[in-house]
Amino acid sequence: MKLSTVISYAILLSLVFSSCASMKKPSSSSFDDSSSPYVKEEVKPKPETKKIVVKEEKVKLLDVENKQFKYYVIIGSFRILENAKNYKQQLIKEGFTPVLMENENGLYRVSVAAYNMEASAREKIAYIRSKYPKYSDVWLLIRKY
């Protein structure tokens, strides 16, 4: 009877140690991803939300009627009008509907959307940043009157 008790304890101990996950994993000092059969859970960082630059300026529209919008999504700024016009043509080929404007300091702004609600302008900026990563520096202009 004592022999059967010892055998029972031995079986029980082997089951306990074989099912213990911590006994299966190597120590952290010897862990090597390349040779380990264990899959380490990949942790993806949360996407970083880039803050939206906001500037308030007096501007005049150059190539459309002077509609009264308060918020403009700005995708480019230039000192030379010809450069702004060339950029506008590039944006048209990409499906945008850009509008040129000039601020009081002589800078030419290229806007791709205009709104009277700030939230709508911010949504457009988020959309452009997600769909067109190369335009991640798009920003918000608040028009002063």
ZIJOTA-V876012 format. One record per helix or strand of 3 or more residues. SS is the DSSP state (2 for helix, 1 for strand). FROM is the first residue (numbers start at 0). LEN is the number of residues. Records with the same first field share a line. If there is no record, write none. Layout:
SS=FROM-LEN ; FROM-LEN
This chain:
2=1-18 ; 20-4 ; 80-13 ; 117-14 ; 132-3
1=53-8 ; 70-8 ; 98-5 ; 107-8 ; 138-6
